[in-house]
Amino acid sequence: MSKLERYVKIATRDNTRGAYHGAILQFVIEWGGFLPATAESAPSYLADHAETLSVNTLCQRFGALAF
């Protein structure tokens, strides 16, 4: 494990990393997005889910994309 990976692991909780992992999988596999997310794709993704997901979930998914 690199220093960076070790610092990331220390800086986030297991539950957060798991939630981010799920959000990234949903973005890439189910929605068809590419990483890194672009300034166009992230807002489009969030807008496509705005009517079905809570604000907290949208924020968490945006955080995952930013992370």
N, CA, C and O atoms as a GROMACS GRO file, in nm:
protein
  268
    1MET      N    1   0.085  -0.118   0.000
    1MET     CA    2   0.000   0.000   0.000
    1MET      C    3   0.089   0.124   0.000
    1MET      O    4   0.182   0.136   0.081
    2SER      N    5   0.060   0.215  -0.092
    2SER     CA    6   0.141   0.337  -0.101
    2SER      C    7   0.107   0.432   0.013
    2SER      O    8   0.007   0.414   0.083
    3LYS      N    9   0.190   0.534   0.030
    3LYS     CA   10   0.164   0.635   0.132
    3LYS      C   11   0.029   0.702   0.108
    3LYS      O   12  -0.049   0.722   0.201
    4LEU      N   13   0.003   0.736  -0.018
    4LEU     CA   14  -0.124   0.802  -0.052
    4LEU      C   15  -0.242   0.714  -0.016
    4LEU      O   16  -0.338   0.762   0.045
    5GLU      N   17  -0.238   0.588  -0.052
    5GLU     CA   18  -0.348   0.496  -0.019
    5GLU      C   19  -0.366   0.484   0.132
    5GLU      O   20  -0.478   0.477   0.181
    6ARG      N   21  -0.256   0.483   0.204
    6ARG     CA   22  -0.264   0.474   0.350
    6ARG      C   23  -0.329   0.599   0.408
    6ARG      O   24  -0.412   0.589   0.499
    7TYR      N   25  -0.294   0.717   0.357
    7TYR     CA   26  -0.353   0.842   0.405
    7TYR      C   27  -0.501   0.849   0.372
    7TYR      O   28  -0.581   0.895   0.454
    8VAL      N   29  -0.539   0.804   0.252
    8VAL     CA   30  -0.681   0.804   0.214
    8VAL      C   31  -0.759   0.712   0.306
    8VAL      O   32  -0.869   0.745   0.350
    9LYS      N   33  -0.703   0.597   0.334
    9LYS     CA   34  -0.771   0.501   0.423
    9LYS      C   35  -0.788   0.560   0.562
    9LYS      O   36  -0.893   0.542   0.624
   10ILE      N   37  -0.688   0.628   0.612
   10ILE     CA   38  -0.696   0.688   0.745
   10ILE      C   39  -0.797   0.803   0.746
   10ILE      O   40  -0.865   0.824   0.846
   11ALA      N   41  -0.806   0.877   0.635
   11ALA     CA   42  -0.890   0.997   0.630
   11ALA      C   43  -1.038   0.968   0.612
   11ALA      O   44  -1.122   1.055   0.637
   12THR      N   45  -1.072   0.847   0.571
   12THR     CA   46  -1.213   0.813   0.551
   12THR      C   47  -1.248   0.686   0.626
   12THR      O   48  -1.164   0.598   0.646
   13ARG      N   49  -1.373   0.677   0.666
   13ARG     CA   50  -1.421   0.559   0.737
   13ARG      C   51  -1.455   0.448   0.637
   13ARG      O   52  -1.478   0.475   0.519
   14ASP      N   53  -1.457   0.327   0.686
   14ASP     CA   54  -1.491   0.212   0.601
   14ASP      C   55  -1.628   0.231   0.536
   14ASP      O   56  -1.644   0.204   0.417
   15ASN      N   57  -1.726   0.278   0.612
   15ASN     CA   58  -1.861   0.298   0.558
   15ASN      C   59  -1.861   0.402   0.447
   15ASN      O   60  -1.930   0.386   0.346
   16THR      N   61  -1.784   0.508   0.464
   16THR     CA   62  -1.777   0.612   0.361
   16THR      C   63  -1.714   0.557   0.235
   16THR      O   64  -1.765   0.579   0.125
   17ARG      N   65  -1.604   0.485   0.249
   17ARG     CA   66  -1.539   0.425   0.132
   17ARG      C   67  -1.632   0.328   0.061
   17ARG      O   68  -1.633   0.323  -0.062
   18GLY      N   69  -1.709   0.251   0.137
   18GLY     CA   70  -1.804   0.157   0.077
   18GLY      C   71  -1.914   0.230   0.002
   18GLY      O   72  -1.953   0.188  -0.108
   19ALA      N   73  -1.965   0.338   0.060
   19ALA     CA   74  -2.070   0.416  -0.005
   19ALA      C   75  -2.015   0.481  -0.132
   19ALA      O   76  -2.083   0.482  -0.234
   20TYR      N   77  -1.894   0.534  -0.125
   20TYR     CA   78  -1.832   0.595  -0.243
   20TYR      C   79  -1.812   0.490  -0.353
   20TYR      O   80  -1.836   0.516  -0.470
   21HIS      N   81  -1.768   0.373  -0.313
   21HIS     CA   82  -1.747   0.264  -0.409
   21HIS      C   83  -1.878   0.232  -0.481
   21HIS      O   84  -1.881   0.219  -0.604
   22GLY      N   85  -1.986   0.219  -0.405
   22GLY     CA   86  -2.117   0.191  -0.464
   22GLY      C   87  -2.162   0.303  -0.557
   22GLY      O   88  -2.219   0.276  -0.663
   23ALA      N   89  -2.139   0.427  -0.518
   23ALA     CA   90  -2.178   0.541  -0.600
   23ALA      C   91  -2.100   0.544  -0.730
   23ALA      O   92  -2.155   0.574  -0.836
   24ILE      N   93  -1.971   0.514  -0.723
   24ILE     CA   94  -1.888   0.512  -0.843
   24ILE      C   95  -1.932   0.400  -0.937
   24ILE      O   96  -1.941   0.419  -1.058
   25LEU      N   97  -1.959   0.282  -0.881
   25LEU     CA   98  -2.008   0.172  -0.964
   25LEU      C   99  -2.139   0.208  -1.033
   25LEU      O  100  -2.157   0.177  -1.150
   26GLN      N  101  -2.228   0.273  -0.961
   26GLN     CA  102  -2.356   0.314  -1.018
   26GLN      C  103  -2.334   0.414  -1.130
   26GLN      O  104  -2.398   0.405  -1.235
   27PHE      N  105  -2.245   0.508  -1.110
   27PHE     CA  106  -2.214   0.609  -1.210
   27PHE      C  107  -2.155   0.546  -1.336
   27PHE      O  108  -2.196   0.580  -1.448
   28VAL      N  109  -2.062   0.455  -1.320
   28VAL     CA  110  -1.991   0.397  -1.433
   28VAL      C  111  -2.072   0.287  -1.500
   28VAL      O  112  -2.093   0.289  -1.622
   29ILE      N  113  -2.118   0.190  -1.422
   29ILE     CA  114  -2.182   0.071  -1.480
   29ILE      C  115  -2.327   0.097  -1.519
   29ILE      O  116  -2.367   0.068  -1.632
   30GLU      N  117  -2.405   0.150  -1.427
   30GLU     CA  118  -2.547   0.166  -1.455
   30GLU      C  119  -2.576   0.290  -1.540
   30GLU      O  120  -2.660   0.284  -1.630
   31TRP      N  121  -2.509   0.400  -1.513
   31TRP     CA  122  -2.538   0.524  -1.585
   31TRP      C  123  -2.452   0.537  -1.711
   31TRP      O  124  -2.490   0.608  -1.804
   32GLY      N  125  -2.336   0.469  -1.715
   32GLY     CA  126  -2.249   0.473  -1.832
   32GLY      C  127  -2.150   0.587  -1.833
   32GLY      O  128  -2.099   0.625  -1.938
   33GLY      N  129  -2.121   0.642  -1.714
   33GLY     CA  130  -2.025   0.752  -1.706
   33GLY      C  131  -1.882   0.703  -1.711
   33GLY      O  132  -1.854   0.584  -1.698
   34PHE      N  133  -1.792   0.797  -1.731
   34PHE     CA  134  -1.648   0.767  -1.734
   34PHE      C  135  -1.578   0.847  -1.625
   34PHE      O  136  -1.619   0.957  -1.590
   35LEU      N  137  -1.471   0.788  -1.573
   35LEU     CA  138  -1.391   0.856  -1.472
   35LEU      C  139  -1.260   0.901  -1.533
   35LEU      O  140  -1.205   0.828  -1.616
   36PRO      N  141  -1.210   1.014  -1.498
   36PRO     CA  142  -1.270   1.108  -1.404
   36PRO      C  143  -1.394   1.173  -1.464
   36PRO      O  144  -1.401   1.197  -1.585
   37ALA      N  145  -1.491   1.201  -1.379
   37ALA     CA  146  -1.613   1.268  -1.424
   37ALA      C  147  -1.579   1.408  -1.471
   37ALA      O  148  -1.494   1.475  -1.413
   38THR      N  149  -1.644   1.451  -1.576
   38THR     CA  150  -1.617   1.584  -1.631
   38THR      C  151  -1.714   1.686  -1.573
   38THR      O  152  -1.809   1.652  -1.503
   39ALA      N  153  -1.687   1.811  -1.602
   39ALA     CA  154  -1.775   1.920  -1.557
   39ALA      C  155  -1.913   1.909  -1.621
   39ALA      O  156  -2.009   1.968  -1.571
   40GLU      N  157  -1.924   1.836  -1.730
   40GLU     CA  158  -2.053   1.816  -1.795
   40GLU      C  159  -2.123   1.690  -1.746
   40GLU      O  160  -2.245   1.690  -1.726
   41SER      N  161  -2.047   1.582  -1.726
   41SER     CA  162  -2.110   1.454  -1.692
   41SER      C  163  -2.162   1.449  -1.548
   41SER      O  164  -2.269   1.391  -1.524
   42ALA      N  165  -2.092   1.507  -1.453
   42ALA     CA  166  -2.136   1.501  -1.314
   42ALA      C  167  -2.271   1.570  -1.294
   42ALA      O  168  -2.360   1.511  -1.234
   43PRO      N  169  -2.289   1.695  -1.341
   43PRO     CA  170  -2.420   1.758  -1.325
   43PRO      C  171  -2.531   1.685  -1.403
   43PRO      O  172  -2.645   1.679  -1.356
   44SER      N  173  -2.499   1.631  -1.520
   44SER     CA  174  -2.598   1.556  -1.597
   44SER      C  175  -2.643   1.432  -1.520
   44SER      O  176  -2.762   1.400  -1.515
   45TYR      N  177  -2.548   1.364  -1.462
   45TYR     CA  178  -2.577   1.245  -1.382
   45TYR      C  179  -2.668   1.281  -1.265
   45TYR      O  180  -2.768   1.213  -1.240
   46LEU      N  181  -2.633   1.386  -1.193
   46LEU     CA  182  -2.714   1.428  -1.078
   46LEU      C  183  -2.853   1.472  -1.122
   46LEU      O  184  -2.952   1.440  -1.056
   47ALA      N  185  -2.862   1.544  -1.232
   47ALA     CA  186  -2.992   1.589  -1.281
   47ALA      C  187  -3.079   1.471  -1.322
   47ALA      O  188  -3.200   1.473  -1.300
   48ASP      N  189  -3.018   1.368  -1.381
   48ASP     CA  190  -3.094   1.249  -1.421
   48ASP      C  191  -3.154   1.176  -1.302
   48ASP      O  192  -3.252   1.104  -1.316
   49HIS      N  193  -3.095   1.194  -1.184
   49HIS     CA  194  -3.142   1.124  -1.064
   49HIS      C  195  -3.211   1.216  -0.964
   49HIS      O  196  -3.251   1.171  -0.856
   50ALA      N  197  -3.225   1.342  -0.997
   50ALA     CA  198  -3.278   1.440  -0.902
   50ALA      C  199  -3.420   1.411  -0.858
   50ALA      O  200  -3.458   1.446  -0.746
   51GLU      N  201  -3.500   1.349  -0.942
   51GLU     CA  202  -3.639   1.322  -0.905
   51GLU      C  203  -3.657   1.194  -0.828
   51GLU      O  204  -3.764   1.171  -0.770
   52THR      N  205  -3.556   1.109  -0.826
   52THR     CA  206  -3.570   0.979  -0.759
   52THR      C  207  -3.484   0.963  -0.634
   52THR      O  208  -3.510   0.873  -0.553
   53LEU      N  209  -3.384   1.048  -0.616
   53LEU     CA  210  -3.295   1.035  -0.501
   53LEU      C  211  -3.307   1.157  -0.411
   53LEU      O  212  -3.340   1.266  -0.456
   54SER      N  213  -3.280   1.136  -0.284
   54SER     CA  214  -3.285   1.248  -0.189
   54SER      C  215  -3.165   1.341  -0.210
   54SER      O  216  -3.066   1.304  -0.273
   55VAL      N  217  -3.178   1.460  -0.158
   55VAL     CA  218  -3.068   1.557  -0.167
   55VAL      C  219  -2.943   1.501  -0.100
   55VAL      O  220  -2.832   1.519  -0.152
   56ASN      N  221  -2.959   1.435   0.013
   56ASN     CA  222  -2.843   1.379   0.083
   56ASN      C  223  -2.773   1.273  -0.002
   56ASN      O  224  -2.650   1.267  -0.006
   57THR      N  225  -2.850   1.190  -0.070
   57THR     CA  226  -2.791   1.087  -0.156
   57THR      C  227  -2.720   1.151  -0.274
   57THR      O  228  -2.610   1.108  -0.310
   58LEU      N  229  -2.780   1.253  -0.333
   58LEU     CA  230  -2.716   1.324  -0.443
   58LEU      C  231  -2.585   1.388  -0.399
   58LEU      O  232  -2.486   1.384  -0.472
   59CYS      N  233  -2.584   1.447  -0.281
   59CYS     CA  234  -2.461   1.507  -0.227
   59CYS      C  235  -2.354   1.403  -0.203
   59CYS      O  236  -2.237   1.426  -0.232
   60GLN      N  237  -2.395   1.288  -0.151
   60GLN     CA  238  -2.300   1.180  -0.126
   60GLN      C  239  -2.242   1.129  -0.257
   60GLN      O  240  -2.122   1.102  -0.266
   61ARG      N  241  -2.325   1.115  -0.359
   61ARG     CA  242  -2.276   1.068  -0.489
   61ARG      C  243  -2.185   1.171  -0.554
   61ARG      O  244  -2.085   1.134  -0.616
   62PHE      N  245  -2.218   1.298  -0.541
   62PHE     CA  246  -2.130   1.403  -0.593
   62PHE      C  247  -1.996   1.400  -0.520
   62PHE      O  248  -1.891   1.415  -0.581
   63GLY      N  249  -2.002   1.380  -0.388
   63GLY     CA  250  -1.878   1.368  -0.310
   63GLY      C  251  -1.793   1.252  -0.356
   63GLY      O  252  -1.670   1.263  -0.362
   64ALA      N  253  -1.857   1.140  -0.389
   64ALA     CA  254  -1.783   1.024  -0.438
   64ALA      C  255  -1.714   1.055  -0.569
   64ALA      O  256  -1.599   1.018  -0.590
   65LEU      N  257  -1.785   1.124  -0.658
   65LEU     CA  258  -1.725   1.160  -0.787
   65LEU      C  259  -1.609   1.257  -0.768
   65LEU      O  260  -1.508   1.248  -0.839
   66ALA      N  261  -1.622   1.348  -0.675
   66ALA     CA  262  -1.515   1.444  -0.649
   66ALA      C  263  -1.396   1.377  -0.583
   66ALA      O  264  -1.282   1.415  -0.608
   67PHE      N  265  -1.423   1.279  -0.500
   67PHE     CA  266  -1.317   1.211  -0.427
   67PHE      C  267  -1.228   1.133  -0.522
   67PHE      O  268  -1.133   1.069  -0.479
   0.00000   0.00000   0.00000
